[in-house]
Amino acid sequence: MRLAPPWSHLQAVLFDLDGTLIDSAADLAAAANAMRVDRGLPVLPLSQYRPHGGSGARGMLSQAFAVAPGQAGYEELKREFLDRYELLMYDSTRPFDGIEAELLGLAGSGLAWGIVTNKAERFALPLTKALGLAAAAVVGGDTTGHTKPHPAPLLEAARRLRVPPETCLYVGDDERDILAGRAAGMATAAATWGYLGHSGEFRHWGADIELTAPGELLKQLGLA
């Protein structure tokens, strides 16, 4: 393994899932649009849904029906959305170009890698398996009872990988990923090819690294 300073301490890399490792926006949008069609509403363009792909049901329903958690009818719509999404989540979702080579590069260099996502295990575990993402640990949004930006899921992933949190790098495409990584005592990297949230503004997040493409991580770590 070659790890250029300041990364000589690194033992593991953890990744967010949607918008970081995989592009799932089209399938998430399809589930929301199917609900609109059933209600006699026109479909919305993928471009409207895409920035909200990292927020799952909450993000999709905010666009499809202008409804938010805590509002009347939200929980019923969320249940329907999740049931629909479960049936089609394999249709178009794929790893971003360059991700598979990057993960092979990390493994070949002796670094452990895992996934920490707010996606529930109900979806995250079968989806990562179907896509061949053989992570050493997959921690979902319901694994610990906490979701990002709480640090508990990241700390659980480090525990499963048997590495100290301070030897981990967490890569994500949303500000909450960077906040969670910092709270867990980990270095952080912003995946700027991802969904980035509504504003798309990542430079104020305070990530240790800003990555423009998946293959760039290996170079930044001195592994390529």
Secondary structure, 3 states (H helix, E strand, C coil): CCCCCCCCCCCEEEECCECCCEECHHHHHHHHHHHHHHCCCCCCCHHHHHHHHHHHHHHHHHHHHCCCCCCCCHHHHHHHHHHHHHHHCCCCCEECCCHHHHHHHHHHCCCEEEEECCCCHHHHHHHHHHCCCCCCCEECCCCCCCCCCCCHHHHHHHHHHCCCHHHEEEEECCHHHHHHHHHCCCEEEEECCCCCCCCCCCCCCCCCEEECCCCHHHHHCCCC
